[in-house]
Amino acid sequence: MVYLIAGLCVFLGVHSVRIVAEGWRTQMLQRAGEGAYKGLYSLASVLGFGLIIYGFGVARENPVMLWMPPVGMRHAASLLTLVAFVFLAAAYVPRNSIKARVHHPMVLGVKAWALAHLLSNGSVAHLVLFGAFLAWGVANFIAARKRDRVAATQYPPGTLAATAVTVVVGVLVWAAFAFKLHGLLIGIRPFG
């Protein structure tokens, strides 16, 4: 559990700089330059992510169960992860209505993904991992929306075509992950 928590501290820590230290981030970008800052940011992110993967794998070997989720929670998790993948696609497809409306769809996707996994898993490791990501997502979304209001950020209106592409891409990537990649990468097949 130590590696998992350390990884979460590093990974979510570097991803929380804009939440808690926007001024410091701006100073570091000016002082070090964008390339160096992004390089260090990426290095810390990869290190944290690696620790999360290793720590979660170790924690899963001897799970400590807090509760046994009802079978129906798997269905809720499937639906929430589908929504999460559509939000993820909305972060990258230009001019879609989802991004125009919510402004930060990737963060909403992380929140939906984390909530889905909290509902369908009852171990301490799952609570720590997905609870941390959910808490980070809530704080990040609030901070990002506040930055948008202060800066009077305007998002371009979405088009029907771009929104349709967003939904189709999100559903297709979700299906690939849910039916194949989750089992290969995580070792758990959500749909058998």
Backbone as CSV, one residue per row, in Angstrom:
resi,resn,N_x,N_y,N_z,CA_x,CA_y,CA_z,C_x,C_y,C_z
1,MET,0.827,-1.201,0.000,0.000,0.000,0.000,0.871,1.264,0.000
2,VAL,2.085,1.138,0.539,2.981,2.297,0.604,3.315,2.797,-0.798
3,TYR,3.608,1.867,-1.720,3.942,2.269,-3.089,2.743,2.923,-3.781
4,LEU,1.565,2.368,-3.541,0.348,2.939,-4.129,0.137,4.370,-3.639
5,ILE,0.242,4.564,-2.346,0.032,5.903,-1.792,1.121,6.864,-2.257
6,ALA,2.366,6.394,-2.302,3.463,7.245,-2.788,3.224,7.631,-4.246
7,GLY,2.817,6.665,-5.048,2.534,6.946,-6.453,1.407,7.943,-6.630
8,LEU,0.360,7.795,-5.831,-0.755,8.738,-5.898,-0.308,10.136,-5.488
9,CYS,0.526,10.215,-4.445,1.026,11.527,-4.006,1.831,12.202,-5.104
10,VAL,2.699,11.443,-5.776,3.528,12.019,-6.836,2.667,12.371,-8.046
11,PHE,1.894,11.405,-8.535,1.120,11.610,-9.762,0.064,12.691,-9.591
12,LEU,-0.756,12.557,-8.562,-1.802,13.556,-8.358,-1.219,14.865,-7.848
13,GLY,-0.085,14.787,-7.180,0.584,16.010,-6.727,0.986,16.901,-7.881
14,VAL,1.663,16.328,-8.882,2.068,17.166,-10.017,0.858,17.617,-10.826
15,HIS,-0.197,16.800,-10.816,-1.408,17.190,-11.534,-2.283,18.152,-10.725
16,SER,-1.856,18.477,-9.514,-2.616,19.402,-8.660,-1.972,20.773,-8.549
17,VAL,-0.856,20.981,-9.227,-0.153,22.265,-9.109,-1.056,23.420,-9.504
18,ARG,-1.822,23.267,-10.563,-2.718,24.354,-10.987,-3.853,24.574,-9.994
19,ILE,-4.179,23.573,-9.199,-5.239,23.712,-8.212,-4.752,24.542,-7.026
20,VAL,-3.538,24.264,-6.570,-3.070,24.860,-5.316,-1.958,25.887,-5.468
21,ALA,-1.295,25.928,-6.624,-0.127,26.822,-6.749,0.024,27.359,-8.169
22,GLU,-1.018,27.987,-8.667,-0.985,28.532,-10.033,0.138,29.555,-10.202
23,GLY,0.340,30.404,-9.202,1.394,31.409,-9.272,2.778,30.784,-9.338
24,TRP,3.009,29.767,-8.514,4.293,29.065,-8.527,4.522,28.413,-9.879
25,ARG,3.469,27.801,-10.438,3.575,27.160,-11.751,3.992,28.182,-12.807
26,THR,3.367,29.334,-12.795,3.701,30.386,-13.760,5.153,30.819,-13.605
27,GLN,5.603,30.989,-12.368,7.005,31.363,-12.124,7.959,30.298,-12.634
28,MET,7.649,29.034,-12.381,8.518,27.939,-12.823,8.558,27.840,-14.343
29,LEU,7.425,28.051,-14.982,7.398,28.046,-16.450,8.292,29.148,-17.006
30,GLN,8.245,30.329,-16.404,9.076,31.448,-16.862,10.544,31.207,-16.562
31,ARG,10.829,30.686,-15.384,12.215,30.481,-14.967,12.878,29.332,-15.739
32,ALA,12.222,28.190,-15.805,12.829,27.001,-16.415,12.576,26.912,-17.910
33,GLY,11.527,27.555,-18.382,11.136,27.413,-19.782,10.102,26.303,-19.917
34,GLU,9.274,26.415,-20.929,8.177,25.459,-21.100,8.674,24.032,-21.311
35,GLY,9.714,23.878,-22.126,10.226,22.532,-22.422,10.752,21.833,-21.184
36,ALA,11.568,22.530,-20.398,12.133,21.925,-19.180,11.032,21.634,-18.167
37,TYR,10.105,22.570,-18.003,9.014,22.365,-17.051,8.190,21.143,-17.447
38,LYS,7.814,21.067,-18.721,7.007,19.932,-19.178,7.785,18.629,-19.086
39,GLY,9.090,18.693,-19.313,9.916,17.490,-19.188,9.931,16.962,-17.760
40,LEU,10.140,17.849,-16.790,10.124,17.442,-15.384,8.735,16.979,-14.951
41,TYR,7.720,17.673,-15.421,6.328,17.309,-15.138,6.045,15.896,-15.662
42,SER,6.470,15.641,-16.887,6.246,14.322,-17.497,7.016,13.235,-16.766
43,LEU,8.254,13.523,-16.404,9.075,12.551,-15.682,8.434,12.196,-14.339
44,ALA,8.006,13.204,-13.596,7.347,12.961,-12.310,6.040,12.195,-12.508
45,SER,5.295,12.526,-13.559,4.030,11.830,-13.835,4.262,10.359,-14.126
46,VAL,5.255,10.061,-14.945,5.563,8.665,-15.295,6.027,7.902,-14.056
47,LEU,6.867,8.525,-13.241,7.323,7.898,-12.003,6.134,7.602,-11.089
48,GLY,5.267,8.582,-10.889,4.087,8.389,-10.050,3.169,7.313,-10.598
49,PHE,2.960,7.317,-11.905,2.084,6.333,-12.539,2.656,4.927,-12.371
50,GLY,3.971,4.808,-12.547,4.616,3.508,-12.351,4.454,3.005,-10.928
51,LEU,4.617,3.887,-9.955,4.423,3.509,-8.553,2.976,3.102,-8.281
52,ILE,2.024,3.808,-8.904,0.609,3.449,-8.740,0.358,2.046,-9.274
53,ILE,0.857,1.773,-10.466,0.645,0.450,-11.074,1.260,-0.644,-10.203
54,TYR,2.506,-0.441,-9.809,3.181,-1.447,-8.975,2.468,-1.593,-7.631
55,GLY,2.194,-0.486,-6.978,1.569,-0.520,-5.661,0.182,-1.137,-5.681
56,PHE,-0.592,-0.829,-6.722,-1.936,-1.395,-6.808,-1.850,-2.896,-7.071
57,GLY,-0.897,-3.307,-7.906,-0.712,-4.733,-8.162,-0.357,-5.495,-6.898
58,VAL,0.542,-4.937,-6.095,0.930,-5.567,-4.830,-0.266,-5.613,-3.882
59,ALA,-1.011,-4.526,-3.789,-2.157,-4.462,-2.879,-3.252,-5.455,-3.290
60,ARG,-3.378,-5.721,-4.578,-4.401,-6.659,-5.051,-4.059,-8.105,-4.736
61,GLU,-2.780,-8.388,-4.427,-2.384,-9.770,-4.133,-3.030,-10.272,-2.843
62,ASN,-3.179,-9.409,-1.854,-3.814,-9.752,-0.576,-4.867,-8.705,-0.246
63,PRO,-6.001,-8.748,-0.947,-6.993,-7.687,-0.759,-7.630,-7.701,0.632
64,VAL,-7.837,-6.506,1.150,-8.577,-6.329,2.395,-9.943,-5.766,1.991
65,MET,-10.962,-6.580,2.174,-12.297,-6.187,1.732,-13.011,-5.374,2.808
66,LEU,-13.602,-4.278,2.388,-14.421,-3.449,3.275,-15.896,-3.780,3.115
67,TRP,-16.299,-4.117,1.897,-17.678,-4.486,1.616,-17.704,-5.283,0.313
68,MET,-18.804,-5.981,0.097,-19.011,-6.728,-1.144,-20.099,-6.006,-1.938
69,PRO,-19.719,-5.339,-3.005,-20.707,-4.596,-3.786,-21.746,-5.531,-4.411
70,PRO,-22.983,-5.101,-4.470,-24.013,-5.897,-5.146,-23.674,-6.065,-6.630
71,VAL,-24.128,-7.145,-7.211,-23.845,-7.438,-8.614,-24.318,-6.298,-9.519
72,GLY,-25.411,-5.659,-9.152,-25.942,-4.559,-9.965,-24.979,-3.393,-10.119
73,MET,-24.047,-3.277,-9.197,-23.068,-2.187,-9.295,-22.147,-2.355,-10.492
74,ARG,-21.975,-3.603,-10.946,-21.169,-3.824,-12.163,-21.838,-3.181,-13.377
75,HIS,-23.158,-3.268,-13.407,-23.899,-2.651,-14.515,-23.783,-1.129,-14.445
76,ALA,-23.906,-0.589,-13.241,-23.739,0.862,-13.070,-22.331,1.286,-13.464
77,ALA,-21.342,0.481,-13.099,-19.953,0.799,-13.445,-19.751,0.779,-14.957
78,SER,-20.364,-0.182,-15.630,-20.244,-0.242,-17.092,-20.819,1.007,-17.744
79,LEU,-21.977,1.440,-17.261,-22.608,2.637,-17.807,-21.761,3.881,-17.510
80,LEU,-21.265,3.998,-16.290,-20.442,5.158,-15.932,-19.128,5.193,-16.708
81,THR,-18.524,4.037,-16.934,-17.277,4.046,-17.709,-17.549,4.388,-19.170
82,LEU,-18.706,4.000,-19.676,-19.075,4.416,-21.031,-19.155,5.941,-21.105
83,VAL,-19.803,6.542,-20.131,-19.887,8.009,-20.060,-18.482,8.609,-19.944
84,ALA,-17.625,7.975,-19.139,-16.263,8.465,-18.958,-15.499,8.485,-20.279
85,PHE,-15.651,7.452,-21.085,-14.953,7.404,-22.372,-15.494,8.433,-23.359
86,VAL,-16.785,8.713,-23.300,-17.337,9.769,-24.155,-16.770,11.127,-23.720
87,PHE,-16.694,11.359,-22.416,-16.074,12.595,-21.923,-14.610,12.683,-22.355
88,LEU,-13.899,11.580,-22.280,-12.492,11.561,-22.705,-12.374,11.926,-24.183
89,ALA,-13.222,11.352,-25.010,-13.205,11.689,-26.440,-13.541,13.167,-26.639
90,ALA,-14.446,13.695,-25.830,-14.846,15.101,-25.956,-13.692,16.051,-25.672
91,ALA,-12.708,15.598,-24.913,-11.544,16.445,-24.634,-10.683,16.638,-25.878
92,TYR,-10.794,15.738,-26.850,-9.904,15.764,-28.011,-10.577,16.074,-29.345
93,VAL,-11.857,15.812,-29.471,-12.544,16.094,-30.738,-12.909,17.575,-30.765
94,PRO,-12.384,18.308,-31.729,-12.656,19.753,-31.770,-14.129,20.068,-32.046
95,ARG,-14.576,21.171,-31.477,-15.899,21.756,-31.750,-17.069,20.841,-31.420
96,ASN,-16.944,20.023,-30.370,-18.086,19.194,-29.982,-18.885,19.905,-28.893
97,SER,-20.158,19.620,-28.832,-21.066,20.301,-27.901,-20.816,19.926,-26.444
98,ILE,-20.269,18.750,-26.214,-20.003,18.327,-24.837,-18.953,19.236,-24.219
99,LYS,-17.848,19.447,-24.932,-16.800,20.321,-24.411,-17.306,21.759,-24.324
100,ALA,-18.083,22.184,-25.287,-18.617,23.545,-25.257,-19.476,23.768,-24.019
101,ARG,-20.142,22.715,-23.582,-21.052,22.855,-22.440,-20.352,22.679,-21.093
102,VAL,-19.495,21.647,-20.962,-18.906,21.341,-19.650,-17.497,21.900,-19.476
103,HIS,-16.859,22.278,-20.561,-15.542,22.932,-20.591,-14.373,22.025,-20.255
104,HIS,-14.508,21.103,-19.372,-13.392,20.249,-18.948,-13.834,18.781,-18.926
105,PRO,-14.126,18.217,-20.104,-14.683,16.869,-20.137,-13.720,15.789,-19.649
106,MET,-12.405,15.984,-19.811,-11.490,14.940,-19.352,-11.575,14.773,-17.833
107,VAL,-11.661,15.870,-17.123,-11.762,15.792,-15.664,-13.082,15.127,-15.269
108,LEU,-14.152,15.446,-15.972,-15.428,14.774,-15.692,-15.327,13.280,-16.001
109,GLY,-14.577,12.937,-17.045,-14.354,11.529,-17.369,-13.610,10.803,-16.263
110,VAL,-12.595,11.450,-15.704,-11.856,10.853,-14.584,-12.794,10.643,-13.393
111,LYS,-13.638,11.620,-13.127,-14.578,11.492,-12.008,-15.551,10.335,-12.237
112,ALA,-16.082,10.214,-13.440,-17.024,9.129,-13.738,-16.328,7.769,-13.648
113,TRP,-15.111,7.689,-14.170,-14.323,6.452,-14.124,-14.047,6.047,-12.674
114,ALA,-13.627,6.998,-11.860,-13.308,6.704,-10.467,-14.558,6.273,-9.704
115,LEU,-15.652,6.986,-9.888,-16.896,6.635,-9.209,-17.362,5.240,-9.613
116,ALA,-17.262,4.928,-10.896,-17.656,3.600,-11.383,-16.893,2.501,-10.658
117,HIS,-15.599,2.698,-10.511,-14.774,1.679,-9.868,-14.983,1.634,-8.353
118,LEU,-15.327,2.748,-7.747,-15.654,2.736,-6.322,-16.955,1.972,-6.064
119,LEU,-17.924,2.144,-6.960,-19.208,1.465,-6.788,-19.100,-0.044,-6.951
120,SER,-18.196,-0.496,-7.805,-18.152,-1.915,-8.157,-17.041,-2.694,-7.465
121,ASN,-16.259,-2.049,-6.597,-15.168,-2.730,-5.899,-15.186,-2.319,-4.431
122,GLY,-14.885,-3.268,-3.555,-14.981,-2.970,-2.137,-13.715,-3.170,-1.340
123,SER,-12.556,-3.209,-1.974,-11.324,-3.419,-1.214,-10.698,-2.083,-0.803
124,VAL,-9.809,-2.154,0.165,-9.104,-0.956,0.623,-8.293,-0.352,-0.515
125,ALA,-7.619,-1.192,-1.297,-6.795,-0.693,-2.403,-7.644,0.075,-3.411
126,HIS,-8.814,-0.459,-3.726,-9.711,0.234,-4.656,-10.194,1.553,-4.067
127,LEU,-10.521,1.536,-2.784,-10.979,2.762,-2.131,-9.883,3.835,-2.172
128,VAL,-8.661,3.440,-1.872,-7.546,4.397,-1.876,-7.307,4.927,-3.284
129,LEU,-7.183,4.029,-4.264,-6.874,4.435,-5.639,-7.981,5.297,-6.245
130,PHE,-9.174,4.758,-6.285,-10.247,5.463,-6.973,-10.817,6.611,-6.148
131,GLY,-10.760,6.485,-4.835,-11.169,7.605,-3.986,-10.253,8.801,-4.173
132,ALA,-8.957,8.542,-4.289,-7.997,9.635,-4.521,-8.260,10.312,-5.853
133,PHE,-8.483,9.522,-6.898,-8.750,10.118,-8.211,-10.075,10.877,-8.227
134,LEU,-11.085,10.370,-7.524,-12.364,11.077,-7.472,-12.219,12.403,-6.731
135,ALA,-11.527,12.383,-5.601,-11.321,13.628,-4.846,-10.519,14.629,-5.675
136,TRP,-9.483,14.158,-6.355,-8.684,15.029,-7.222,-9.563,15.606,-8.338
137,GLY,-10.391,14.757,-8.941,-11.251,15.216,-10.027,-12.211,16.306,-9.590
138,VAL,-12.794,16.141,-8.417,-13.718,17.158,-7.894,-12.973,18.475,-7.689
139,ALA,-11.826,18.418,-7.012,-11.048,19.639,-6.747,-10.556,20.278,-8.039
140,ASN,-10.111,19.471,-8.977,-9.596,19.996,-10.242,-10.703,20.660,-11.055
141,PHE,-11.874,20.043,-11.099,-12.979,20.609,-11.871,-13.399,21.962,-11.298
142,ILE,-13.492,22.042,-9.975,-13.862,23.310,-9.334,-12.822,24.381,-9.650
143,ALA,-11.538,24.028,-9.528,-10.467,24.997,-9.793,-10.448,25.431,-11.261
144,ALA,-10.646,24.493,-12.167,-10.624,24.820,-13.597,-11.790,25.729,-13.972
145,ARG,-12.966,25.444,-13.438,-14.122,26.303,-13.726,-13.917,27.698,-13.148
146,LYS,-13.282,27.779,-11.982,-12.988,29.081,-11.378,-12.003,29.856,-12.256
147,ARG,-10.961,29.181,-12.752,-10.001,29.841,-13.655,-10.703,30.347,-14.908
148,ASP,-11.626,29.554,-15.428,-12.378,29.966,-16.621,-13.190,31.231,-16.345
149,ARG,-13.846,31.281,-15.182,-14.649,32.460,-14.849,-13.766,33.693,-14.702
150,VAL,-12.644,33.546,-14.000,-11.734,34.681,-13.781,-11.173,35.185,-15.109
151,ALA,-10.813,34.271,-15.982,-10.222,34.655,-17.273,-11.282,34.943,-18.334
152,ALA,-12.556,34.777,-18.008,-13.652,34.938,-18.971,-13.422,34.080,-20.217
153,THR,-12.999,32.831,-19.984,-12.699,31.898,-21.077,-13.976,31.543,-21.831
154,GLN,-13.890,31.622,-23.138,-15.010,31.249,-24.007,-14.637,29.983,-24.781
155,TYR,-15.525,29.025,-24.821,-15.306,27.805,-25.590,-16.147,27.885,-26.857
156,PRO,-15.580,27.472,-27.984,-16.340,27.559,-29.233,-17.576,26.664,-29.187
157,PRO,-18.643,27.133,-29.808,-19.863,26.309,-29.801,-19.625,25.003,-30.555
158,GLY,-20.325,23.979,-30.111,-20.168,22.680,-30.743,-21.055,22.521,-31.953
159,THR,-20.678,21.573,-32.791,-21.488,21.237,-33.954,-22.075,19.841,-33.756
160,LEU,-23.152,19.580,-34.441,-23.791,18.268,-34.345,-22.860,17.178,-34.869
161,ALA,-22.181,17.446,-35.973,-21.280,16.441,-36.556,-20.139,16.100,-35.595
162,ALA,-19.519,17.114,-35.018,-18.407,16.871,-34.095,-18.885,16.146,-32.843
163,THR,-20.075,16.469,-32.376,-20.615,15.802,-31.198,-20.914,14.334,-31.501
164,ALA,-21.463,14.071,-32.687,-21.728,12.682,-33.088,-20.426,11.891,-33.175
165,VAL,-19.395,12.492,-33.761,-18.087,11.837,-33.841,-17.558,11.555,-32.434
166,THR,-17.716,12.513,-31.533,-17.264,12.356,-30.153,-17.926,11.143,-29.500
167,VAL,-19.228,11.042,-29.639,-19.964,9.937,-29.015,-19.552,8.606,-29.640
168,VAL,-19.457,8.551,-30.959,-19.078,7.306,-31.640,-17.669,6.874,-31.228
169,VAL,-16.725,7.807,-31.228,-15.354,7.477,-30.830,-15.323,7.005,-29.379
170,GLY,-16.016,7.720,-28.498,-16.060,7.319,-27.089,-16.619,5.925,-26.900
171,VAL,-17.718,5.610,-27.589,-18.343,4.289,-27.475,-17.417,3.208,-28.031
172,LEU,-16.793,3.464,-29.177,-15.911,2.456,-29.775,-14.676,2.183,-28.908
173,VAL,-14.077,3.224,-28.381,-12.899,3.034,-27.519,-13.316,2.341,-26.221
174,TRP,-14.470,2.730,-25.667,-14.981,2.047,-24.468,-15.170,0.558,-24.748
175,ALA,-15.789,0.223,-25.882,-16.039,-1.177,-26.215,-14.720,-1.945,-26.345
176,ALA,-13.743,-1.348,-27.018,-12.444,-2.010,-27.163,-11.808,-2.244,-25.794
177,PHE,-11.895,-1.235,-24.931,-11.290,-1.367,-23.615,-12.066,-2.358,-22.753
178,ALA,-13.385,-2.228,-22.732,-14.203,-3.077,-21.862,-14.152,-4.540,-22.262
179,PHE,-14.165,-4.812,-23.566,-14.253,-6.196,-24.014,-12.901,-6.852,-24.256
180,LYS,-11.841,-6.070,-24.406,-10.545,-6.679,-24.715,-9.408,-6.134,-23.845
181,LEU,-9.166,-4.835,-23.920,-7.964,-4.259,-23.321,-7.947,-4.303,-21.795
182,HIS,-9.095,-4.158,-21.148,-9.135,-4.194,-19.686,-8.616,-5.544,-19.191
183,GLY,-9.024,-6.612,-19.843,-8.549,-7.944,-19.467,-7.067,-8.121,-19.716
184,LEU,-6.597,-7.636,-20.853,-5.175,-7.760,-21.187,-4.288,-6.918,-20.271
185,LEU,-4.697,-5.686,-20.006,-3.859,-4.763,-19.246,-4.044,-4.866,-17.735
186,ILE,-5.272,-5.086,-17.285,-5.586,-5.058,-15.857,-5.753,-6.471,-15.293
187,GLY,-6.100,-7.407,-16.146,-6.285,-8.783,-15.688,-7.706,-9.079,-15.247
188,ILE,-8.609,-8.145,-15.453,-10.024,-8.350,-15.091,-10.851,-8.092,-16.341
189,ARG,-11.710,-9.073,-16.663,-12.569,-8.935,-17.829,-13.973,-8.547,-17.349
190,PRO,-14.354,-7.266,-17.531,-15.657,-6.812,-17.032,-16.842,-7.590,-17.609
191,PHE,-16.685,-8.104,-18.830,-17.793,-8.818,-19.463,-17.446,-10.276,-19.734
192,GLY,-16.653,-10.851,-18.847,-16.325,-12.267,-18.930,-15.343,-12.591,-19.899
